[in-house]
Amino acid sequence: MSHAVLELLLMSIKLTRILAVGVTLAIAACATTPPPVVDTNPPPRKAYDAKTQLESGRRY
């Protein structure tokens, strides 16, 4: 085999390996789960007891 054919063969092997690594990384990036969604709602209001309702005169 000539020198040029050997270089071409080595280049194609390197290119194949680079493409394989790229595809593997792309699949790994798609397989990871996204971070959980942060709950931005305020916590529910605290229920008032009977004494507080009687003192304030309002019903909650």
Sequence and secondary structure as in RCSB ss.txt:
>XXXX:A:sequence
MSHAVLELLLMSIKLTRILAVGVTLAIAACATTPPPVVDTNPPPRKAYDAKTQLESGRRY
>XXXX:A:secstr
  HHHHHHHHHHHHHHHHHHHHHHHHHHHHHS        S        HHHHHHH    
